[in-house]
Amino acid sequence: MKTIFECFKQNRQVWAWAAIVCMFLIFIGHAPVLPIFTGGLLAVVITSLRALGSNQKKPWQTGS
């Protein structure tokens, strides 16, 4: 099972694109900072946590 830190390291490209999109929306689009920052952070965390559980076997996959 992967740790959360390993999962975040594997999703570095997601972190980079989230930062680029957030900066674009804030500086070019003049969007409010807090909702944009929170949404970008939430999207990355959800993506990373979904990838964390993808290697685990599901209960219905344990049959012979």
Buried (B, 14 or more C-beta within 10 A) or exposed (E): EBEEEEBBEEBEEBBEEBBEBBEEBBEEEEBEEEEBBEBBBEBBBEBBEEBBEEEEEEEEEEEE
